[in-house]
Amino acid sequence: MLLKRKREIYNRYKLKNQNMYQRIIDDIEVLFSCDKGETRYAISNSINGAFFTVNTSEYAEEEYTVFYRDPFGNSMVNIRGLKVTINKTEPILLPEYGSFLGFSNNTSITSLSMKDIQEIANKTFYLDNQKNIVDFQKLTIKDGNNIYYFFDI
């Protein structure tokens, strides 16, 4: 039953000549790849530029690797010990969750836990008048009357 369901989802989302699957629902683009041993999702909001990714193959300390760029230009990752190099200068280390790197153009990079990033994404990914088709905390996609968990796809 699950294999049949996966095949139906793949056929609905498949991009030609690529191992990527795509679906656009109410200005929200959902891209995902299901290669052996890894699953990646990229969800973008074409109206406000928000962008969320999760990589289920990279798993550490009960978290998957997630990245979120909010509509204000701020970026969040759940990687401790992240090194950021700007303009080929000395790398700057974000050693712990909560580490923050601010820029003069009022944007920033922050290292946060996966749960914190998911909560922020749920609050800022959509405009007030947009349908919330992705629940970032539950990692689900609502497509019509169907709800898919990222890990079921």
C-alpha positions in Angstrom: 0.0 0.0 0.0 2.8 2.5 1.0 4.7 1.6 -2.2 1.6 2.3 -4.4 1.1 5.6 -2.5 4.7 6.6 -3.1 4.4 5.8 -6.8 1.2 7.9 -7.1 2.9 10.9 -5.3 6.1 10.6 -7.5 4.0 10.5 -10.7 2.1 13.7 -9.6 5.3 15.6 -8.6 8.0 14.2 -11.0 10.1 16.6 -13.0 11.1 15.4 -16.4 14.7 13.9 -16.7 15.5 14.7 -13.1 15.4 12.9 -9.8 13.5 15.8 -8.3 9.8 16.1 -7.7 7.9 19.4 -7.8 4.5 20.7 -6.9 3.3 24.3 -6.9 0.4 24.9 -4.6 -0.9 28.5 -4.1 2.5 30.2 -4.9 4.4 27.7 -2.7 6.8 25.5 -4.6 7.6 22.2 -3.0 10.7 20.3 -4.4 11.9 17.0 -3.0 14.4 14.4 -3.9 14.1 10.8 -2.8 17.4 9.2 -3.5 18.6 6.0 -1.8 19.3 6.8 1.8 18.4 10.5 1.7 15.4 12.7 1.3 15.7 16.5 0.8 12.9 19.0 0.7 13.0 22.6 -0.4 9.9 24.8 0.0 9.9 28.3 -1.3 7.3 31.1 -1.2 7.4 32.9 -4.5 5.6 35.9 -3.2 7.8 36.9 -0.2 11.0 35.0 -1.0 11.0 32.8 2.2 12.9 29.5 1.7 13.0 26.3 3.9 15.0 23.2 3.4 15.3 20.0 5.4 17.7 17.1 4.6 16.6 13.9 6.3 19.8 12.0 5.5 21.9 14.3 7.7 20.9 13.4 11.2 22.6 14.4 14.4 21.5 14.8 17.9 17.9 14.0 17.1 17.7 16.7 14.5 17.8 16.7 10.7 19.7 19.4 9.0 17.4 22.4 8.3 18.0 25.8 6.8 15.5 28.7 6.7 15.8 32.1 5.0 12.9 34.3 6.2 11.2 37.0 4.1 13.4 39.6 5.7 16.7 38.2 4.5 17.8 36.5 7.7 19.2 33.0 7.5 19.0 30.3 10.2 20.7 26.9 10.3 20.8 24.2 13.0 24.5 23.5 12.7 26.6 24.0 15.8 30.2 24.9 15.0 29.2 26.5 11.7 32.1 28.4 10.1 31.2 31.4 7.9 33.7 33.1 5.6 32.9 36.5 4.2 34.9 38.1 1.4 37.6 35.5 1.7 38.6 36.7 5.2 39.2 34.7 8.4 36.3 32.3 9.0 33.9 33.3 11.8 32.7 30.4 14.1 29.2 30.1 15.4 30.0 27.6 18.2 26.6 27.0 19.8 22.9 27.4 19.2 22.0 31.0 19.6 25.3 32.2 18.0 24.6 35.2 15.9 26.4 37.0 13.1 25.0 40.4 12.1 25.8 42.4 9.0 25.6 46.1 8.3 22.7 45.7 5.9 20.5 44.5 8.9 20.6 40.9 7.9 22.0 38.1 10.0 22.9 34.4 10.2 21.9 32.5 13.4 22.5 29.0 14.5 19.4 27.7 16.2 17.9 24.3 17.1 15.7 22.6 14.5 12.6 23.1 16.7 13.3 26.9 17.0 13.7 27.2 13.2 10.5 25.2 12.5 8.6 27.5 14.9 10.0 30.7 13.3 9.2 29.3 9.8 5.6 28.5 10.8 5.2 32.1 11.9 7.0 34.0 9.1 6.9 31.9 5.9 3.5 33.0 4.7 1.8 36.3 4.2 -1.4 36.9 6.2 -3.6 36.2 3.2 -1.8 33.0 2.0 -3.0 29.4 2.7 -0.6 27.5 5.0 0.0 24.4 3.0 3.1 23.3 4.9 3.3 22.8 8.6 7.0 23.1 9.4 6.7 21.9 12.9 4.9 18.7 12.0 6.7 18.5 8.6 3.5 18.0 6.7 2.3 19.2 3.3 -1.4 19.7 2.7 -2.3 19.2 -1.0 -6.1 19.6 -1.4 -7.7 17.2 1.1 -4.6 15.1 1.5 -1.9 15.6 4.1 1.5 14.1 3.5 4.3 13.7 6.1 7.7 14.5 4.7 8.9 11.0 5.8 6.1 9.2 4.1 7.0 10.5 0.6 
